Amino acid sequence: MQQDVRALVDRVYTARRDASPDDAHLMATDAVELARGMDDPELLVRALMAKGQCYRDEGQYEKAERLYVEAANLCRREEAVPPLVTAHVIRHLGDVTVELGRFGLAKTHYEEALELYRDIGDVPPGTLANGIRPLARLLDALDEHAEAVDYWREARDLYEVAHVEAGVEECMRRLNGAG
């Protein structure tokens, strides 16, 4: 049964990439329903994230937010959910709250996610950079440029280590004031 849910979640992301949003929604709904009947909190979190992403793709941020909040609360309650998964969920919750214009709350989510990423001893540099980047972007949007610069520099350095050229380029543009 767990394999079925995992396979459905994987197929959701494939359908999204293949521009089949209706198929993605149906599979995500099935994955959530199946995962709710199991005793595997991480699997339910992954299914909720997949369904939430489908709603984000459509610009239905309120619906997405409800799913990400549920997933984040589950992550915080269940020790069985790995810290990296929890950090990803909370970072994506921050993304949704930005889309909803709740910048103060988004900043709180991004800071929480970043703290979780930093507490993971062996987090890959590109993953950590991806956790820093949205906070830096938000700080820039909030005209907190001095604080954002430190985050952009750190993200740039991590992207360089990870050989993520697009990340390095974005950070350099931001540091040079070209947005």
C-alpha positions as CSV (number, residue, x, y, z in Angstrom):
1,M,0.0,0.0,0.0
2,Q,2.8,2.4,0.8
3,Q,4.4,1.8,-2.6
4,D,1.0,2.6,-4.2
5,V,0.9,6.0,-2.4
6,R,4.6,6.7,-3.3
7,A,4.0,5.8,-6.9
8,L,0.9,8.0,-7.0
9,V,2.9,11.0,-5.6
10,D,5.6,10.4,-8.1
11,R,3.0,10.3,-10.9
12,V,1.5,13.6,-9.7
13,Y,4.8,15.3,-10.3
14,T,5.2,13.6,-13.6
15,A,1.7,14.7,-14.7
16,R,2.5,18.3,-13.6
17,R,5.7,18.3,-15.7
18,D,3.7,16.9,-18.6
19,A,1.1,19.6,-18.3
20,S,-1.7,17.3,-17.2
21,P,-3.1,19.2,-14.3
22,D,-6.4,17.3,-14.1
23,D,-4.6,14.0,-14.0
24,A,-2.2,15.4,-11.3
25,H,-5.2,16.5,-9.2
26,L,-6.9,13.2,-9.4
27,M,-3.8,11.2,-8.5
28,A,-3.0,13.6,-5.7
29,T,-6.5,13.3,-4.2
30,D,-6.2,9.5,-4.4
31,A,-2.7,9.7,-2.7
32,V,-4.1,11.8,0.1
33,E,-7.1,9.5,0.6
34,L,-4.9,6.4,0.7
35,A,-2.3,7.9,2.9
36,R,-4.9,9.1,5.5
37,G,-5.8,5.4,5.9
38,M,-2.3,4.4,6.8
39,D,0.0,4.9,9.8
40,D,2.8,6.7,8.0
41,P,2.9,10.4,8.7
42,E,5.7,11.1,6.2
43,L,3.7,9.5,3.4
44,L,0.7,11.6,4.3
45,V,2.9,14.7,4.4
46,R,4.2,14.0,0.9
47,A,0.7,13.4,-0.5
48,L,-0.5,16.6,1.1
49,M,2.4,18.5,-0.5
50,A,1.7,17.0,-3.9
51,K,-2.0,18.1,-3.7
52,G,-1.0,21.5,-2.4
53,Q,1.4,21.9,-5.3
54,C,-1.4,21.2,-7.7
55,Y,-3.4,24.0,-6.1
56,R,-0.4,26.3,-6.3
57,D,0.0,25.5,-10.0
58,E,-3.6,26.8,-10.5
59,G,-3.1,29.9,-8.3
60,Q,-5.5,28.5,-5.6
61,Y,-3.3,29.6,-2.8
62,E,-5.9,29.4,0.0
63,K,-6.5,25.8,-0.8
64,A,-2.8,25.1,-1.0
65,E,-2.2,26.9,2.3
66,R,-4.7,24.6,4.1
67,L,-2.9,21.5,2.9
68,Y,0.6,22.9,3.7
69,V,-0.6,24.0,7.2
70,E,-1.9,20.5,7.8
71,A,1.4,19.0,6.6
72,A,3.5,21.3,8.7
73,N,1.5,20.6,11.8
74,L,1.8,16.9,11.1
75,C,5.6,17.3,10.7
76,R,5.9,19.2,14.0
77,R,3.9,16.5,15.8
78,E,5.4,13.4,14.4
79,E,9.0,12.5,15.1
80,A,8.8,9.9,12.3
81,V,8.9,12.8,9.7
82,P,12.6,13.5,8.8
83,P,13.7,17.1,9.6
84,L,14.6,17.7,5.9
85,V,11.0,16.9,4.9
86,T,9.7,19.2,7.7
87,A,12.0,22.0,6.5
88,H,10.8,21.6,2.9
89,V,7.1,21.7,3.9
90,I,7.6,24.9,6.0
91,R,9.6,26.6,3.3
92,H,6.8,25.8,0.8
93,L,4.3,27.1,3.3
94,G,6.3,30.3,3.3
95,D,6.0,30.4,-0.5
96,V,2.2,30.1,-0.3
97,T,1.9,32.8,2.3
98,V,4.0,35.1,0.2
99,E,1.5,34.5,-2.7
100,L,-1.3,35.4,-0.3
101,G,0.5,38.6,0.7
102,R,1.1,37.6,4.3
103,F,4.7,38.7,4.3
104,G,5.2,38.8,8.1
105,L,3.9,35.2,8.4
106,A,6.0,34.1,5.4
107,K,9.1,35.5,7.0
108,T,8.4,33.5,10.1
109,H,8.0,30.3,8.1
110,Y,11.1,31.0,6.1
111,E,13.1,31.6,9.3
112,E,11.8,28.4,10.8
113,A,12.6,26.4,7.7
114,L,16.1,27.9,7.6
115,E,16.7,27.0,11.2
116,L,15.7,23.4,10.5
117,Y,17.9,23.3,7.4
118,R,20.9,24.6,9.4
119,D,20.3,22.0,12.2
120,I,20.7,19.2,9.7
121,G,24.3,18.2,9.8
122,D,24.7,16.9,6.3
123,V,22.3,19.1,4.3
124,P,23.6,19.5,0.7
125,P,24.8,23.0,0.0
126,G,22.3,23.5,-2.9
127,T,19.4,22.5,-0.6
128,L,20.6,24.9,2.1
129,A,20.9,27.7,-0.5
130,N,17.4,26.9,-1.6
131,G,16.3,27.5,2.0
132,I,18.1,30.8,2.2
133,R,17.0,32.2,-1.2
134,P,13.3,32.8,-0.5
135,L,14.1,34.6,2.8
136,A,16.6,36.8,1.0
137,R,14.0,37.6,-1.7
138,L,11.4,38.4,0.9
139,L,13.7,40.7,2.8
140,D,14.4,42.6,-0.4
141,A,10.7,42.9,-1.1
142,L,10.3,44.2,2.5
143,D,13.0,46.8,1.9
144,E,15.3,45.1,4.4
145,H,18.1,45.1,1.9
146,A,21.0,45.2,4.4
147,E,19.9,41.9,6.0
148,A,19.1,40.4,2.6
149,V,22.6,41.0,1.3
150,D,24.1,38.7,3.9
151,Y,21.7,35.9,2.9
152,W,22.3,36.5,-0.9
153,R,26.0,36.2,-0.3
154,E,25.6,33.0,1.7
155,A,23.3,31.5,-0.9
156,R,25.7,32.5,-3.7
157,D,28.6,30.8,-1.9
158,L,26.5,27.6,-1.4
159,Y,25.3,27.6,-5.0
160,E,28.9,27.9,-6.1
161,V,29.9,24.9,-4.0
162,A,26.9,23.0,-5.4
163,H,27.7,24.1,-9.0
164,V,24.3,25.6,-9.5
165,E,25.1,28.3,-12.0
166,A,21.5,29.7,-12.2
167,G,21.5,30.1,-8.5
168,V,24.9,31.9,-8.5
169,E,23.7,34.2,-11.3
170,E,20.5,35.1,-9.5
171,C,22.4,35.9,-6.3
172,M,24.9,38.1,-8.2
173,R,22.0,40.0,-9.9
174,R,20.4,40.6,-6.5
175,L,23.7,41.6,-5.0
176,N,24.4,44.0,-7.9
177,G,20.9,45.6,-7.5
178,A,19.5,44.2,-10.7
179,G,16.8,42.2,-9.0
